[in-house]
Amino acid sequence: MIRAPKGLVLMLAGLAVISVSRTTPVSASKPQIGDLTPIQLNPGVNTVPNFSGDGRDAIIAYAWRDTGNAHGYNLILVMMPTARDKHDWNVVSVVPADSGESPQDVVSDNPHTLEDAIRSVRLARGVVDGRRSTLLIISTRAFPDTGALSDPSIVTFEIYRLQSAASPVGETHDIFKRISAWSSTNRFCNSEMALSNELGWPLSSDYEGPKTPDGCE
């Protein structure tokens, strides 16, 4: 869990936040994903060299939205220039695929108490179906039927790939386009442990959930 300067938090808090609903469509099969390398973010403003793979860097704002209770969350805003060596920093929007959802400018997680994380958001470099890519990866636990957030639930995994927008009208120059979504076959009590189980993602240093295969006690 991070803390960021108040000015940055207030700036990000005023922007739209992407949320994944329980009705998120899932694909029949998941892509072949490998060679995942996490892109580490520190609280505040991060510069990531060659974020796009074509020589363009990115500026990524990473801030904690404090709510005074267990429902605070982290916000991620990604900015990139339209061409190498330019400094016209543009927002990289997050675009769902054929879901009827609107593109969003800011993505958020939902760590809840950390022990029972509901949604985890990660940036990474990796290979998807043989293609090297910059990725946004989201795992979201469905609300358990029991109503208790700590109880095991099905997890939706979403993979977004960084790419140029197909049209310059109505979209940002670069986008994270959702290329796949699928549901877990097992139930989990922690969305980060679900990522680790499904994609081999390393647990973060501040992981506080049970270190069991499903993240449950």
trRosetta pair geometry for C-beta under 8 A, 3 or more apart (Angstrom, degrees):
i j d omega theta_ij theta_ji phi_ij phi_ji
1 64 6.7 70 176 -117 76 133
1 72 7.6 71 -152 93 118 123
1 74 7.7 -156 -138 -54 55 106
1 111 6.1 -154 -86 82 93 164
1 114 6.5 -87 -39 -71 111 121
1 206 6.3 -145 5 150 61 152
2 43 4.2 -180 -177 -81 124 107
2 62 6.8 24 80 137 163 102
2 63 7.5 -134 103 -154 117 22
2 64 4.8 -164 89 -50 71 113
2 74 6.2 64 38 -105 107 114
3 43 6.2 14 70 -138 41 155
3 64 5.0 -58 -104 34 36 144
3 66 7.7 25 -122 -59 86 116
4 8 4.9 -81 144 82 121 126
4 9 5.4 151 79 -57 102 91
4 43 4.7 -159 -84 -175 79 98
4 44 5.5 165 -136 -70 97 55
4 62 6.9 179 -77 103 137 57
4 63 3.7 -93 42 -129 157 76
4 64 5.3 159 5 19 88 76
5 8 4.8 83 68 10 88 105
5 9 7.0 -160 93 -8 43 89
5 44 6.5 56 1 -105 99 94
5 63 7.9 -71 48 -121 59 111
6 9 5.6 -59 -147 38 34 112
6 10 6.1 30 159 -19 70 107
7 10 5.9 -57 -148 37 29 108
7 11 6.4 29 155 -20 64 107
8 11 5.7 -54 -148 34 32 113
8 12 6.4 22 158 -11 66 109
8 44 6.5 169 -12 -128 173 57
8 45 7.4 -141 -113 -48 142 87
8 61 6.1 -160 -164 -164 114 118
8 63 4.8 -165 126 -91 105 137
9 12 6.1 -64 -148 42 28 103
9 13 5.9 30 157 -28 66 112
9 63 4.8 -172 -89 170 63 129
9 64 6.6 -32 -103 73 117 55
9 65 6.1 153 -159 -98 98 54
9 66 7.1 1 -163 8 152 87
9 75 7.9 130 -133 30 59 127
10 13 5.7 -51 -137 32 28 114
10 14 6.9 30 162 -22 59 104
11 14 6.5 -65 -166 27 27 108
11 15 7.6 20 146 -20 59 106
11 61 7.9 -62 91 169 121 162
12 15 5.8 -58 -162 25 44 113
12 61 6.3 -163 -74 122 123 128
12 63 4.9 161 22 53 152 137
12 65 7.1 -119 99 -72 110 103
12 75 4.3 146 157 104 136 151
12 77 5.9 -141 -115 -26 105 127
12 106 6.1 135 -164 -128 89 148
13 65 5.4 132 -95 -122 99 111
13 75 7.3 -143 -73 -32 53 158
15 75 7.7 121 62 -169 111 139
15 77 7.0 73 60 -91 164 125
15 105 5.4 -90 179 82 125 119
15 106 4.6 107 107 -14 123 134
16 104 5.1 -128 112 -143 115 89
16 105 5.8 98 52 30 95 90
16 106 6.1 160 80 34 54 95
17 73 7.9 81 -154 93 144 142
17 75 7.0 -88 -109 -113 102 102
17 104 7.0 9 146 -170 12 137
17 106 5.6 -47 -99 92 54 105
17 107 7.5 95 -159 -140 63 17
17 108 4.5 1 -160 -8 113 130
18 94 5.3 -40 -64 78 155 142
18 104 3.8 171 -71 67 92 158
18 106 6.9 -167 -6 90 83 50
18 107 4.8 -23 38 -112 121 66
18 108 6.6 172 54 19 65 75
19 108 7.3 -15 -77 56 72 108
20 24 5.2 -11 -174 -55 91 144
20 119 6.7 152 32 -119 113 133
20 138 6.3 157 -40 135 143 137
20 140 4.4 -153 76 -26 135 166
20 156 6.3 -157 152 83 136 132
20 158 6.6 -155 -109 -15 141 143
21 24 5.6 150 64 -44 68 78
22 142 5.1 83 -128 -136 98 94
22 143 6.4 -60 -79 14 134 92
24 99 7.0 -14 -141 -138 65 143
24 140 7.5 91 9 61 149 139
24 156 5.3 97 69 -177 131 163
24 158 7.2 -73 169 -70 148 122
24 181 6.0 -109 147 170 112 153
25 98 7.6 -50 53 98 150 90
25 99 5.8 -157 17 -108 109 95
25 181 6.5 105 94 74 59 132
26 156 6.4 -130 -82 -133 114 99
26 181 4.9 -112 -118 116 58 89
26 182 4.9 97 -171 -120 109 34
26 183 5.0 -52 -99 -21 169 88
27 30 6.9 133 77 -81 114 47
27 180 5.3 -68 15 -149 146 75
27 181 5.7 124 -5 57 87 57
27 182 5.6 -59 55 -70 79 86
29 182 7.3 -29 166 -88 13 138
30 33 7.5 -55 150 -7 105 109
30 157 7.2 18 -116 83 133 127
30 159 7.9 108 -157 -7 92 131
30 180 5.7 107 -140 161 60 138
30 182 4.5 -84 -69 3 100 150
31 128 5.1 27 133 -167 143 94
31 129 5.1 -77 -164 -41 109 100
31 159 6.5 -94 32 60 121 161
31 179 6.7 9 -30 121 146 112
31 180 5.0 -151 -12 -29 102 159
32 128 7.1 138 78 -161 59 45
32 129 5.3 109 47 -85 92 53
32 130 7.4 37 80 -28 123 68
33 36 6.7 33 155 -58 101 110
33 126 6.0 21 -169 147 87 140
33 127 7.2 150 -155 82 43 57
33 128 5.5 -8 -102 -104 74 73
33 159 6.9 -147 -82 -106 138 149
33 199 6.3 -32 97 -134 133 105
34 126 6.6 161 82 -173 30 98
34 127 5.0 -23 68 64 81 105
35 125 7.9 -51 125 118 92 79
35 126 5.4 150 85 -146 72 64
35 127 4.6 50 42 5 119 107
35 132 8.0 -48 90 -112 137 84
36 124 5.0 -6 -162 174 90 145
36 125 7.5 150 -152 80 43 46
36 126 4.2 -7 -97 -94 61 124
36 135 7.8 -62 -125 49 93 140
36 199 6.5 53 -20 159 162 111
36 200 7.0 152 39 80 127 98
36 201 6.8 -61 114 -95 151 74
37 124 6.1 148 71 -164 44 84
37 125 4.7 -11 57 59 104 94
37 126 6.7 178 17 -70 66 68
38 122 6.4 -71 -127 -170 93 115
38 123 7.4 89 -164 81 61 59
38 124 5.4 -50 -105 -102 39 91
38 201 7.4 94 -71 -153 111 90
38 202 6.9 -89 -22 43 136 106
39 48 6.1 15 -163 -127 123 143
39 51 7.8 59 -132 -128 149 90
39 122 7.9 138 42 173 79 72
39 123 4.1 -50 55 107 121 103
39 124 5.8 -157 -4 -90 86 30
39 125 6.7 98 -55 -20 99 80
39 134 7.9 35 -43 -151 143 94
41 46 5.3 -110 -136 -26 74 160
41 60 6.1 -89 -117 112 116 131
41 62 4.3 131 160 -62 127 160
41 76 7.2 -73 -117 -114 173 110
41 123 7.0 82 -38 31 116 123
42 46 5.9 137 39 -83 78 108
42 62 6.9 142 81 60 30 136
43 62 6.0 -117 -119 99 32 99
43 63 7.1 81 -155 -106 76 44
43 64 7.0 -24 -125 -16 112 100
44 61 7.4 -70 162 -143 31 65
44 62 6.7 1 45 59 27 80
44 63 7.4 71 -85 -82 27 77
45 59 6.3 -13 -169 -172 99 98
45 60 7.5 148 -158 78 50 43
45 61 5.6 -24 -101 -100 69 70
45 62 7.9 169 -87 21 22 73
46 59 7.2 151 80 -160 50 48
46 60 4.5 -21 64 63 104 93
46 61 7.7 -177 20 -79 77 22
46 62 6.2 30 -7 -2 117 115
47 57 6.0 3 -174 173 90 128
47 58 7.3 163 -154 84 47 48
47 59 5.8 -22 -99 -101 68 68
47 60 7.9 173 -83 20 21 75
48 51 4.3 77 101 -79 111 107
48 57 6.3 159 80 -165 51 75
48 58 4.6 -7 55 57 103 96
48 59 7.9 -175 18 -80 76 21
48 60 6.1 31 -10 -3 116 118
49 57 5.3 -41 -118 -107 39 98
50 53 6.5 73 167 -87 91 23
50 54 7.8 172 -152 50 80 27
50 55 5.8 -35 -112 -115 86 24
50 56 7.1 94 -127 57 39 34
50 57 6.6 -17 -31 -85 30 59
51 56 6.5 -59 51 102 83 74
51 57 5.9 77 -2 -163 99 33
51 58 3.4 -2 4 -6 165 114
51 60 8.0 149 -110 -39 151 112
51 78 7.9 -179 163 -161 153 114
51 80 6.5 -130 74 -99 129 116
51 134 6.2 73 166 -126 67 158
51 162 7.7 -146 142 -147 88 174
52 55 7.3 -32 66 48 104 39
52 56 4.3 21 21 58 131 103
52 58 7.1 131 -37 -49 80 103
52 80 6.3 93 -53 -149 119 148
52 134 6.4 -91 -123 2 30 148
52 162 6.3 -134 -125 136 66 137
52 174 7.1 -88 -109 -128 122 153
53 125 7.9 136 -74 -130 104 111
53 132 6.7 154 -131 118 144 105
53 133 7.6 -78 -34 -131 153 27
53 134 6.1 -153 -26 -29 107 106
53 162 7.9 148 6 85 109 124
54 84 7.0 -120 125 -57 87 113
55 84 4.4 9 105 -108 119 131
56 80 5.6 67 143 -170 126 109
56 81 5.7 -145 -149 57 113 89
56 83 7.3 -144 -88 171 121 16
56 84 5.4 -119 -73 -87 76 67
57 80 7.4 -178 94 -130 42 77
57 81 7.6 45 55 10 73 104
58 78 5.8 -20 -172 -164 129 91
58 79 6.5 143 -164 74 73 48
58 80 4.9 -40 -105 -84 81 89
58 92 7.5 -29 -132 -12 121 139
59 78 7.9 145 81 -159 48 45
59 79 4.6 -18 64 65 93 107
59 80 7.7 179 23 -75 68 41
59 89 6.0 -16 31 -136 128 135
60 76 6.5 -13 -173 -163 104 89
60 77 7.0 161 -156 81 54 50
60 78 5.2 -13 -107 -105 88 67
60 79 7.3 -173 -78 24 41 71
60 123 7.5 -77 -127 -16 161 167
61 75 7.6 -10 113 109 94 94
61 76 7.3 155 82 -153 59 39
61 77 4.4 0 52 54 105 103
61 79 7.7 46 -9 -5 94 108
62 74 6.6 -3 -172 -175 82 111
62 75 7.4 170 -149 83 38 55
62 76 5.7 1 -104 -104 74 74
63 74 7.0 155 83 -155 35 65
63 75 5.1 -15 63 55 86 100
64 72 6.4 25 178 162 92 124
64 73 7.7 176 -152 98 58 26
64 74 5.7 -39 -99 -99 59 68
64 75 7.8 178 -90 14 11 80
65 72 5.8 -180 90 -160 63 77
65 73 5.3 -5 52 62 109 70
65 74 7.2 176 10 -98 82 15
65 75 5.7 74 -33 -26 111 111
65 108 7.3 -28 15 -129 136 125
66 72 5.1 -18 -125 -116 36 132
67 71 5.0 -47 71 81 157 81
67 72 4.6 -163 13 -75 90 69
67 73 7.8 38 -20 1 119 74
68 72 7.9 126 8 -60 31 105
69 72 7.4 163 68 -29 49 80
70 112 5.6 29 156 -171 103 61
70 113 5.2 -18 -151 -71 126 76
71 110 7.7 -18 -152 -150 66 92
71 112 7.0 -3 -97 -113 52 61
72 111 7.7 -18 85 50 76 101
73 108 4.7 52 138 180 134 112
73 109 5.6 -176 -162 73 95 59
73 110 5.4 -32 -105 -95 120 52
73 111 6.8 159 -115 12 61 79
74 108 6.6 161 81 -150 49 66
74 109 5.0 17 49 32 97 107
74 111 7.3 60 -6 -19 99 114
74 121 7.3 -145 82 48 110 118
75 106 5.3 -7 -166 179 104 121
75 107 7.4 145 -155 76 54 41
75 108 5.3 -27 -98 -95 65 86
76 106 6.8 152 70 -162 46 69
76 107 5.0 -21 59 63 102 90
76 108 7.5 178 15 -82 76 37
76 121 6.4 -148 5 122 137 139
76 123 7.4 179 -168 -39 154 117
77 91 6.9 -57 -171 -129 94 97
77 105 6.7 15 -128 146 93 87
77 106 5.1 -33 -81 -106 86 88
78 91 7.2 98 80 -160 59 56
78 92 4.2 -39 99 46 109 116
78 123 7.9 137 -82 -99 130 141
78 176 7.7 85 46 -34 148 119
79 89 4.3 32 161 179 125 104
79 90 6.3 158 -155 73 77 27
79 91 5.8 -42 -99 -91 76 42
79 92 6.7 -166 -95 -6 21 85
80 89 7.1 142 68 -144 8 64
80 90 6.2 -36 67 60 60 81
80 92 5.6 49 7 -53 108 114
80 173 7.7 -128 84 81 100 113
80 174 5.4 -8 61 37 135 148
81 84 7.3 126 89 -93 125 16
81 85 7.8 -138 110 64 159 21
81 86 4.2 163 179 82 130 88
81 87 6.0 -53 -97 -93 127 18
81 88 5.6 97 -140 51 80 63
81 89 6.1 -49 -74 -86 66 48
81 90 7.1 105 -123 11 22 89
82 86 6.0 -30 53 78 74 150
82 88 5.7 -16 7 74 102 117
82 90 6.1 58 -56 -1 84 136
82 173 4.9 -89 -112 -168 92 169
82 174 7.9 -170 -113 -22 55 98
83 86 4.6 72 63 -3 81 127
90 172 5.9 157 155 -167 113 106
90 173 5.3 61 99 22 161 116
90 174 7.1 127 92 25 116 91
91 105 5.1 -14 173 -146 145 104
91 172 5.6 -105 87 -116 77 150
92 162 7.0 -17 -168 -129 143 99
92 172 6.2 -177 -124 110 29 145
92 174 4.8 -36 -116 96 96 99
92 175 6.4 167 -171 -106 74 25
92 176 6.3 77 147 -24 106 87
93 103 4.3 39 155 167 133 121
93 104 6.5 153 -163 74 86 30
93 105 5.5 -50 -108 -93 80 56
93 171 6.7 -134 49 -161 135 74
93 172 4.4 146 -2 8 103 126
93 175 5.3 -26 68 -120 80 85
93 176 7.2 -137 105 28 40 77
94 103 6.4 156 72 -161 45 71
94 104 4.9 -21 56 62 102 85
94 105 7.6 -168 12 -80 85 9
94 107 5.5 90 -41 -67 156 109
94 136 6.7 -92 -117 92 109 166
94 160 6.3 -33 -145 -138 89 165
94 175 7.3 147 -101 -169 17 79
94 176 4.7 -17 -114 64 66 113
95 103 4.7 -23 -94 -104 75 99
95 160 7.8 134 52 -142 61 116
95 171 7.0 3 -81 -134 140 119
95 175 4.7 11 -4 177 124 132
95 176 6.6 166 22 79 73 53
95 177 5.0 -21 71 -105 111 63
95 178 6.7 -135 98 0 60 80
96 99 4.2 -57 141 35 130 127
96 100 8.0 -36 94 48 132 38
96 101 4.2 52 28 59 147 118
96 103 7.7 -156 13 -89 70 50
96 178 5.1 5 -140 6 43 139
97 177 6.5 75 -73 175 98 83
97 178 4.2 -127 -11 79 97 97
97 179 6.9 109 -44 -85 149 24
97 181 7.9 -172 44 -8 110 110
99 178 7.7 15 -13 56 126 150
103 171 6.6 127 -39 -123 166 80
103 172 7.6 -168 153 1 150 97
103 175 7.1 -73 -134 -134 131 120
104 107 6.8 113 103 -76 121 64
107 121 5.5 158 136 -146 117 152
107 136 6.8 162 -32 -168 172 136
107 138 7.4 -122 -171 -81 129 125
108 119 7.7 65 112 95 70 133
108 121 7.1 175 127 -18 16 149
109 117 7.7 -24 165 -165 112 110
109 119 5.1 -167 -160 103 58 87
109 120 5.7 20 -141 -125 121 28
109 121 4.4 -131 -73 8 95 101
110 117 7.1 133 97 -170 63 68
110 118 4.1 -41 105 69 118 107
110 119 4.0 63 29 33 98 98
110 140 7.9 58 34 -126 120 85
110 191 7.8 74 68 12 85 151
111 114 5.2 6 167 -82 110 60
111 117 4.9 -40 -140 -116 52 94
111 118 7.6 -160 -104 25 3 73
111 120 7.8 69 -89 -91 70 71
112 115 7.9 -81 99 52 100 63
112 116 5.5 -50 90 82 138 83
112 117 6.0 179 32 -111 94 33
112 118 5.2 90 -27 -14 120 100
112 149 6.1 -164 -146 150 161 146
113 116 5.7 39 47 31 102 87
113 208 7.7 -102 131 89 75 129
114 117 6.2 7 -142 -61 30 92
114 206 6.9 -83 -143 141 137 94
114 207 7.4 172 177 -152 100 32
114 208 4.0 51 125 40 118 121
114 209 6.9 -144 141 -44 64 76
115 150 7.3 -1 111 -119 104 104
115 190 7.1 -97 158 -90 36 117
115 208 5.2 -67 -72 111 67 97
115 209 4.9 127 -155 -97 44 64
115 210 7.5 54 -161 -19 88 70
116 149 5.4 116 128 128 139 92
116 150 4.4 -98 -91 -105 151 65
116 189 5.6 -67 -124 167 83 85
116 190 6.0 -114 -131 -85 31 74
116 209 6.8 125 -67 -107 34 110
116 215 7.9 131 -117 142 50 114
117 120 5.8 48 146 -60 137 95
117 141 7.7 133 108 -4 59 125
117 190 4.9 59 37 -157 89 75
117 191 4.6 -102 113 35 98 90
117 192 5.1 50 55 -9 154 96
117 209 6.6 -87 3 -46 95 131
118 140 7.0 15 150 -152 72 66
118 141 5.1 -108 -150 47 56 107
118 149 6.5 -54 -78 -161 111 114
118 191 5.9 28 133 -23 14 129
119 138 6.6 -5 -171 -170 99 95
119 139 6.9 174 -148 88 53 52
119 140 4.5 1 -107 -107 95 79
119 141 7.1 -131 -65 19 56 73
119 191 5.5 80 -109 -25 17 179
120 138 7.2 167 85 -150 53 48
120 139 5.0 6 51 52 97 97
120 191 4.3 -179 -8 116 97 108
120 192 4.6 129 -81 -78 151 69
120 194 7.7 172 22 56 127 96
120 195 5.6 -92 83 -23 143 137
121 136 7.2 -15 -167 -172 91 90
121 137 7.4 152 -157 82 44 53
121 138 5.3 -7 -105 -103 73 82
122 136 7.6 156 84 -159 47 46
122 137 4.6 -18 65 62 96 101
122 138 7.8 -178 24 -74 67 40
122 195 6.9 115 -6 -159 139 156
122 201 6.7 -155 -26 -145 175 143
123 134 7.5 -2 -173 179 93 89
123 135 7.1 158 -157 87 48 56
123 136 5.9 -23 -101 -102 69 64
123 137 7.7 175 -86 19 20 80
124 134 7.7 171 91 -158 40 51
124 135 4.9 -19 67 64 85 103
124 137 6.1 7 14 -3 119 121
125 132 7.3 7 179 -174 94 90
125 133 7.3 173 -154 90 56 42
125 134 5.8 -33 -101 -103 70 63
125 135 7.2 148 -109 15 18 87
126 132 7.5 -171 107 -145 26 56
126 133 6.2 -23 70 62 67 82
126 135 5.5 -21 33 2 109 136
127 130 6.4 -2 175 -127 108 12
127 131 6.6 151 -157 69 67 30
127 132 5.4 -36 -97 -90 76 56
127 133 7.1 125 -116 16 26 82
128 131 5.6 -32 68 62 73 88
128 133 5.1 -18 15 19 110 138
128 135 7.0 125 -41 -81 126 127
128 159 6.9 144 -113 163 139 143
128 161 6.5 -107 34 -87 155 125
128 179 6.9 81 157 92 154 151
133 161 4.8 -50 -172 -140 141 105
133 162 6.7 159 -178 39 84 80
134 161 7.3 111 71 -161 53 60
134 162 4.0 -7 77 21 105 133
135 159 6.2 -37 -156 -161 118 86
135 160 6.6 134 -163 74 63 57
135 161 5.9 -32 -102 -101 72 58
135 162 7.2 -117 -69 -8 27 86
136 159 7.8 138 77 -164 56 40
136 160 3.9 -14 60 63 102 115
136 161 8.0 -141 23 -60 76 18
136 162 7.5 105 -17 -53 92 81
136 176 4.6 17 11 -158 135 148
137 157 7.4 -16 -169 -167 90 89
137 158 7.2 161 -155 84 44 59
137 159 5.9 -7 -107 -108 76 64
137 160 7.5 -152 -68 27 35 76
137 195 7.1 106 134 -134 123 121
137 199 7.2 -47 -167 4 152 174
137 201 7.7 -171 107 -82 151 142
138 157 7.4 156 86 -156 54 44
138 158 4.5 -5 59 55 99 106
138 160 7.5 41 -3 -7 103 108
139 155 5.4 5 -176 177 98 121
139 156 7.2 165 -153 83 49 47
139 157 5.3 -14 -103 -102 80 72
139 158 7.7 -171 -76 21 36 70
139 191 4.5 162 106 -175 102 94
139 192 7.5 155 65 -80 132 28
139 194 5.0 175 172 91 144 116
139 195 4.7 -142 -11 -64 148 92
139 198 7.4 156 -104 35 133 140
140 155 6.6 152 75 -158 36 69
140 156 4.9 -14 60 57 94 95
140 158 7.5 21 2 -3 107 109
140 191 6.4 1 -105 -122 21 136
141 144 7.9 -13 157 -46 111 80
141 153 4.7 94 -178 77 98 118
141 154 7.5 141 -151 82 60 37
141 155 5.3 -38 -92 -98 59 79
141 188 6.4 -119 -101 79 112 94
141 189 8.0 40 -118 -148 154 17
141 190 7.9 -91 -51 -153 140 5
141 191 5.1 -120 -25 -71 97 95
141 194 7.1 166 -72 -17 90 152
142 153 4.8 -146 65 166 74 120
142 154 4.9 15 18 65 124 86
142 155 7.3 -143 -4 -85 77 29
142 156 7.0 87 -52 -18 89 97
143 147 7.5 13 165 -114 103 41
143 149 7.6 -53 -137 -100 71 70
143 153 6.8 -150 122 -129 7 158
144 147 6.6 -92 86 -3 87 16
144 148 6.0 -36 72 61 137 60
144 149 7.0 173 14 -109 111 24
144 151 4.1 118 -162 80 172 110
144 152 6.9 105 -105 76 122 33
144 153 4.4 -119 -76 -71 76 112
146 151 4.8 55 47 15 131 171
148 151 4.4 88 79 -16 99 109
150 189 6.1 20 -178 -158 56 111
151 189 6.9 -115 152 -109 11 94
152 187 3.6 86 152 132 110 116
152 188 6.0 137 -145 56 83 6
152 189 5.2 -61 -85 -59 64 78
152 214 6.1 -6 -116 160 123 130
152 216 5.4 -37 -68 -71 103 140
153 187 5.5 113 28 -154 4 98
153 188 6.8 -49 60 59 57 58
153 189 7.7 100 14 -94 74 42
154 183 5.5 5 171 -172 118 112
154 184 5.7 -177 -159 57 66 90
154 187 5.9 -56 -64 -102 47 75
155 183 7.0 149 80 -156 43 61
155 184 4.3 41 50 -5 89 128
155 187 7.8 138 -17 -140 83 39
155 188 5.3 4 -36 32 126 122
155 191 6.2 150 -129 -121 122 73
155 194 4.2 123 -61 -164 175 159
155 198 7.6 -133 92 -35 133 142
156 181 6.2 8 -179 -175 101 103
156 182 7.4 172 -150 90 62 27
156 183 5.5 -36 -97 -97 65 71
156 184 7.8 -115 -66 -7 25 80
157 181 6.7 174 87 -149 52 55
157 182 5.7 -11 56 60 98 74
157 183 7.6 169 14 -97 77 20
157 184 7.0 95 -21 -54 104 82
157 194 7.6 -153 -72 139 100 112
157 195 7.6 136 -114 -101 107 69
157 198 6.0 -143 -72 130 149 162
157 199 7.6 150 -146 -39 143 116
158 178 5.9 -45 -172 -133 106 112
158 180 7.4 170 -150 93 45 54
158 181 4.6 -7 -103 -103 76 95
159 178 7.0 114 80 -153 48 63
159 179 5.5 -52 100 59 98 90
159 180 4.7 14 44 56 112 93
159 181 7.3 -161 20 -71 68 52
160 176 3.9 47 150 163 128 102
160 177 6.2 156 -157 72 79 24
160 178 5.1 -46 -95 -87 80 54
160 179 6.9 137 -123 4 28 80
161 176 6.9 158 70 -154 21 63
161 177 5.9 -28 59 60 77 81
161 179 5.0 28 -3 -20 112 132
162 174 6.5 9 -169 175 89 113
162 175 7.6 169 -144 90 49 36
162 176 5.7 -33 -85 -96 59 70
163 174 7.1 175 93 -154 25 75
163 175 6.4 -25 67 65 71 78
163 177 5.6 -35 39 12 117 118
164 173 6.9 -44 -143 161 78 65
164 174 5.9 -56 -105 -104 48 67
164 175 7.7 61 175 20 14 81
165 168 6.7 125 89 -88 120 39
165 171 4.0 168 -144 108 144 130
165 172 6.3 161 -46 79 136 46
165 173 6.2 -138 11 -170 113 18
165 174 6.8 -138 -24 -97 83 15
165 175 5.1 86 -80 -11 83 116
166 171 7.6 60 43 38 66 157
167 170 6.5 16 101 46 119 97
167 171 6.1 104 73 22 78 118
168 171 7.4 -120 -146 59 17 85
168 173 7.3 10 -125 -105 81 65
171 175 6.0 -39 178 -59 119 133
172 175 5.9 138 63 -73 93 80
178 181 6.5 1 178 -41 123 106
184 187 7.3 148 99 -81 123 27
184 188 6.7 22 81 -11 170 110
184 194 6.2 -90 -65 -155 152 115
184 198 6.5 -101 -102 -79 102 127
186 197 7.5 -77 64 137 134 150
186 214 6.3 -119 148 -104 122 107
187 214 6.6 36 93 -157 61 129
188 191 7.0 122 107 -86 131 35
188 193 5.9 -177 -162 85 123 101
188 194 4.1 -147 22 -72 174 103
188 197 7.2 -167 -93 26 131 144
188 214 5.0 -152 -114 -168 60 73
188 215 5.2 47 -171 37 91 117
188 216 7.3 -159 -161 -37 42 94
189 193 7.5 15 64 48 68 137
189 209 6.8 166 102 -159 96 126
189 210 7.3 31 75 35 132 110
189 214 6.2 75 6 134 86 87
189 215 4.5 -152 63 104 79 90
189 216 3.8 119 -8 -83 135 76
189 217 7.5 -46 69 -3 174 65
190 193 4.1 68 81 12 109 109
190 194 6.7 -173 94 -14 56 83
190 209 3.8 13 -84 -120 158 171
190 210 7.5 -179 -14 41 136 70
190 215 3.1 -130 29 177 106 149
190 216 7.8 -165 -6 -56 89 51
191 194 5.3 -48 -149 32 37 119
191 195 6.7 43 151 -22 64 98
192 195 5.6 -47 -154 30 37 113
192 196 6.6 37 148 -18 65 104
192 201 7.7 -115 -169 99 67 125
192 203 6.3 87 146 -130 115 77
192 204 6.6 -73 -156 9 145 101
192 207 5.9 -150 112 -115 148 107
192 209 6.8 163 58 15 108 133
192 215 7.4 128 66 -104 71 144
193 196 5.4 -51 -149 37 38 115
193 197 6.1 38 152 -20 68 106
193 203 7.2 10 -91 -98 63 111
193 207 7.8 113 -62 -159 81 129
193 209 5.7 -103 -32 92 122 142
193 210 7.9 -2 -71 74 158 65
193 211 7.9 -173 -109 -123 121 41
193 212 7.7 27 -161 70 153 58
193 213 7.7 130 169 162 117 24
193 214 6.8 86 123 160 133 19
193 215 3.2 169 42 -63 154 116
194 197 5.7 -55 -144 39 30 110
194 198 5.9 16 161 -10 67 114
194 215 6.9 -62 -37 -2 69 137
195 198 6.1 -63 -135 45 25 101
195 199 5.7 -34 -175 36 65 110
195 201 4.2 -25 139 39 101 142
196 199 7.4 -69 -110 58 12 70
196 200 6.9 13 -164 -152 49 14
196 201 4.9 -98 -87 66 52 76
196 202 7.0 58 -113 -124 100 8
196 203 5.5 -5 -79 -62 145 80
197 213 6.1 89 -106 -174 125 72
197 214 7.5 23 -61 -93 160 42
198 201 7.9 8 63 2 75 101
203 207 4.2 -37 174 -21 110 160
203 211 7.6 -60 -49 -114 171 97
204 207 5.1 136 61 -43 71 88
207 211 7.8 89 123 -83 125 90
209 215 4.7 1 147 -159 139 97
210 215 5.8 131 61 -168 82 39
210 216 6.1 -37 54 96 138 14
210 217 5.3 174 -52 -83 151 48
212 215 6.3 -160 64 -55 81 13
212 216 6.0 -69 74 55 135 56
212 217 7.6 155 3 -105 143 11
